[in-house]
Amino acid sequence: MTRGQLEHAIRAACDVTGDTELIIFGSQAILGSHPNAPEALRASIEIDIQPKNFPANTDLLDGALGELSQFHSTHGFYIHGVTIDSATLPAGWDERTIAVSNPRTTRGNTGHCLEAHDLAV
């Protein structure tokens, strides 16, 4: 996985869910705080994402952008729509996320990536 692929995932997931903010967790959230993380930390081809403001739309991600989807076969990675409730996280994690928002995420779309220490927990 690369930072460019993360930014692509943010664009695509926002388009599919109708949200402009996402929570990104799982191993590839490391790309938020460390865009050039060692390859061993970027080995996964899956990004775990939940829409921040419309969590009910999480399931839309698997169908449109998930494993074995056209998106997956075209881009070589996929988005796993999963709720943040499935993760065990330390208190205050949501105040320490790293925002990824730039011209490549388009229209102010933002991926809130778990901070590296919270991710390690």
C-alpha positions in Angstrom: 0.0 0.0 0.0 1.2 3.5 -0.7 0.1 7.0 0.5 -1.3 7.6 -2.9 -3.5 4.5 -2.7 -4.7 5.7 0.7 -5.7 9.0 -0.8 -7.5 7.2 -3.6 -9.3 5.1 -1.0 -10.5 8.2 0.8 -11.8 9.7 -2.5 -13.6 6.4 -3.4 -15.0 5.7 0.0 -16.4 9.2 0.4 -18.0 9.0 -3.0 -19.7 5.6 -2.1 -20.8 6.5 1.4 -21.9 10.1 0.8 -19.7 11.2 3.7 -16.8 13.6 3.7 -15.0 12.2 6.7 -13.8 8.6 7.3 -12.2 6.8 10.2 -9.3 4.7 9.0 -7.9 2.0 11.2 -6.2 -1.3 10.8 -2.6 -1.6 9.7 -2.8 0.8 6.8 -3.7 3.7 9.0 0.0 4.0 9.6 0.2 5.9 6.3 -1.5 8.9 7.9 1.3 9.6 10.3 4.1 7.9 8.3 3.5 8.3 4.6 6.8 6.6 3.8 6.5 3.8 6.4 8.7 0.8 5.9 7.4 -1.7 3.3 6.8 -4.3 6.0 4.2 -2.0 7.6 2.5 -1.4 4.3 2.2 -5.0 3.1 -1.6 -5.3 3.4 -3.8 -4.6 0.4 -6.8 -3.9 2.6 -7.8 -0.6 4.3 -10.4 -0.7 7.1 -12.7 2.2 6.9 -15.9 3.5 8.6 -17.7 6.6 7.4 -17.5 9.0 10.4 -20.8 10.8 10.1 -22.8 8.1 8.4 -21.7 4.8 10.1 -24.9 3.1 8.8 -23.3 3.4 5.3 -20.3 1.2 6.2 -21.8 -1.8 4.5 -21.8 0.0 1.2 -18.0 -0.1 1.1 -17.7 -3.9 0.8 -20.1 -4.2 -2.1 -18.6 -1.3 -4.2 -14.9 -1.3 -3.1 -14.4 -4.5 -1.2 -12.5 -7.7 -1.8 -13.1 -9.2 -5.3 -14.9 -6.1 -6.5 -14.1 -4.3 -9.8 -12.3 -1.7 -7.7 -10.0 -4.4 -6.2 -9.2 -6.0 -9.5 -8.5 -2.6 -11.1 -6.4 -1.1 -8.4 -4.8 -4.0 -6.6 -6.2 -3.1 -3.1 -9.6 -3.0 -1.6 -11.6 -1.3 1.2 -13.1 -3.3 4.0 -16.1 -1.5 5.4 -16.0 -2.3 9.1 -17.2 -0.4 12.2 -14.7 1.1 14.6 -16.6 -0.8 17.4 -14.8 -4.0 16.2 -11.5 -2.5 17.3 -10.1 -2.4 20.8 -8.7 1.1 21.3 -7.3 3.2 24.1 -9.3 6.0 25.6 -9.0 9.3 23.7 -8.0 7.7 20.4 -10.5 9.8 18.5 -8.7 13.0 19.7 -5.4 11.8 18.4 -6.2 10.8 14.8 -4.1 12.1 11.9 -6.2 13.9 9.3 -5.3 13.1 5.7 -6.9 15.8 3.5 -5.3 17.4 0.5 -6.0 18.1 -3.1 -5.6 14.4 -3.9 -8.5 13.5 -1.5 -10.6 16.1 -3.3 -13.4 18.3 -2.2 -12.3 18.5 1.5 -12.7 14.8 2.0 -10.8 13.7 5.1 -9.5 10.3 6.3 -8.9 10.4 10.1 -6.2 7.7 10.5 -5.4 6.2 13.9 -2.3 7.7 15.4 0.7 5.2 15.3 0.8 4.6 19.1 -3.0 3.9 19.2 -2.6 1.7 16.2 0.1 -0.3 17.9 -2.1 -0.9 20.9 
